[in-house]
């Protein structure tokens, strides 16, 4: 299970309905089985887990919810469908892409007495949909991941971290394969590495002849940067005997 894949279901407090990847489509496309009574289905491409927060009451007295981190997480505008035989194509819209390559600002909250901004960055790449009847939202889907073989369809989102000057890609999101489940990391020094807040989020790495005692570190390029890039130092000098 991907992290926060049920965030729309839990946030809107509604039943789940099915969302499926349509095979052999580029970019990735998704279809759904809308719940009974649905009038329209809305879908969007997300780059992080949508966070639904209370936003008042509907005409029936049921609580309403809104996606608080929409500006940071939505990589497309909402697409509205009024028939069950349509599909959502997971295209990122340039107008919604991150404006900066800086890894991350602090999470939303108060910092030094001021409201800290939320910074957009890729922590997942998936599609979520929700369904409306005449009154409000009656169902939602899990966040269905875009298949991992599709990162090349999103060059403005996912960097290969290779070729040319690594400084041109440093700070960009990248695809980080892993055992059992893949994730997204950040380009640093021309390589895709895990994100971190402190060195405890990183692994020490494998000893080598040039670095027999590697020690994990979390590299921040500025004092304002909340998330850094996992790196390593050597407790003994590199190349030492």
Residue pairs with C-beta under 8 A, 6 or more apart in sequence:
2 124
2 126
2 143
2 145
2 181
3 49
3 123
3 124
4 49
4 124
4 143
5 49
5 126
5 142
5 143
5 145
6 16
6 142
6 143
7 49
7 50
7 51
7 52
7 128
7 143
8 50
8 52
8 128
8 130
8 140
8 141
8 142
8 143
9 15
9 16
9 140
9 141
9 142
10 52
11 50
11 51
11 52
11 53
11 65
11 67
11 140
12 52
12 65
12 130
12 137
12 140
13 63
13 65
14 130
14 137
14 138
14 139
14 140
15 35
15 138
15 139
16 139
16 140
16 141
16 142
17 32
17 33
17 34
17 35
17 129
17 131
17 139
17 140
17 141
18 32
18 33
18 141
19 30
19 31
19 32
19 127
19 128
19 129
19 141
19 142
19 144
20 30
20 31
20 32
20 144
21 28
21 29
21 30
21 144
21 147
22 28
22 29
22 30
22 31
22 87
25 87
25 89
26 150
26 153
27 89
27 90
27 91
27 146
27 150
27 153
27 154
28 89
28 90
28 127
28 146
28 147
28 150
28 153
29 87
29 88
29 89
29 90
30 43
30 87
30 88
30 90
30 127
30 129
30 144
31 86
31 87
31 88
32 41
32 43
32 84
32 129
32 141
33 84
34 41
34 84
34 131
34 139
35 131
35 138
35 139
37 133
37 138
38 131
38 132
38 133
38 138
38 139
39 82
39 132
39 133
39 134
40 80
40 81
40 82
40 131
40 132
41 80
41 81
41 129
41 130
41 131
41 132
42 78
42 79
42 80
42 81
42 129
42 130
42 131
42 132
43 78
43 79
43 81
43 88
43 127
43 128
43 129
44 74
44 75
44 76
44 77
44 78
44 79
44 127
44 128
44 129
45 74
45 75
45 76
45 90
45 91
45 92
45 125
45 126
45 127
45 146
46 73
46 74
46 75
46 124
46 125
46 126
46 127
46 128
46 143
47 73
47 74
47 75
47 120
47 121
47 122
47 123
47 124
47 125
47 157
48 69
48 72
48 73
48 120
48 121
48 122
48 123
48 124
49 73
49 123
49 124
49 143
50 67
50 69
50 70
50 73
50 74
50 128
50 143
51 67
51 68
51 69
51 73
52 65
52 66
52 67
52 68
53 65
53 66
53 68
54 63
54 64
54 65
55 64
55 65
55 66
56 63
56 64
57 63
57 64
58 64
58 135
58 136
59 135
59 136
60 135
60 136
62 135
62 136
64 136
65 137
67 73
67 74
68 108
69 108
69 118
71 118
71 120
72 118
72 119
72 120
73 120
74 96
75 92
75 93
75 96
75 97
75 125
75 157
76 90
76 91
76 92
76 93
76 96
77 93
77 96
79 88
81 88
88 127
88 129
90 127
90 146
92 154
92 156
92 157
94 156
97 156
97 157
98 119
98 120
98 121
99 120
100 119
101 170
101 171
101 172
102 119
102 171
102 221
102 222
102 224
102 225
103 121
103 171
103 186
103 195
103 221
103 225
103 226
103 227
103 228
103 229
104 119
104 121
104 195
104 225
104 226
104 227
105 116
105 117
105 118
105 119
105 224
105 225
105 226
106 116
106 226
107 116
107 118
107 226
108 115
108 116
108 117
108 118
109 115
109 116
110 116
119 226
121 173
121 227
122 157
122 158
122 173
122 184
123 183
123 184
124 143
124 145
124 184
125 145
125 146
125 151
125 154
125 157
125 158
125 184
126 143
126 144
126 145
126 146
127 141
127 143
127 144
127 146
128 140
128 141
128 142
128 143
128 144
129 140
129 141
130 137
130 139
130 140
130 141
131 137
131 138
131 139
131 140
132 138
146 154
148 175
148 177
148 182
151 158
151 175
152 158
157 173
158 172
158 173
158 174
158 175
158 184
159 169
159 172
159 173
159 174
159 187
159 192
160 169
160 174
161 169
161 172
161 174
161 187
161 190
161 191
161 192
162 169
162 190
166 187
166 189
166 190
166 191
169 187
169 190
170 187
170 188
170 189
170 190
171 186
171 187
171 188
171 221
172 186
172 187
173 184
173 185
173 186
173 187
174 184
174 185
174 186
174 187
174 192
175 182
175 184
175 185
175 192
176 182
176 183
176 184
176 185
176 192
176 193
176 194
183 194
185 192
185 193
185 194
185 195
185 229
185 230
186 192
186 193
186 194
186 195
186 227
186 229
187 193
187 229
188 219
188 229
188 230
188 231
189 231
193 229
193 230
193 231
194 201
194 202
194 229
194 230
195 201
195 227
195 228
195 229
195 230
196 202
196 218
196 227
196 228
196 229
196 230
197 218
197 226
197 227
197 228
198 218
199 216
199 217
199 218
201 218
201 230
202 216
202 217
202 218
202 230
202 231
202 232
203 216
203 230
204 214
204 215
204 216
204 232
205 211
205 214
205 216
205 232
206 214
207 213
207 214
208 214
210 238
210 239
211 232
211 234
211 238
212 234
212 236
212 240
213 234
213 235
213 236
214 232
214 233
214 234
214 235
215 232
215 233
215 234
215 235
216 230
216 231
216 232
217 230
217 231
217 232
217 233
218 228
218 229
218 230
218 231
219 228
219 229
219 230
219 231
220 228
221 228
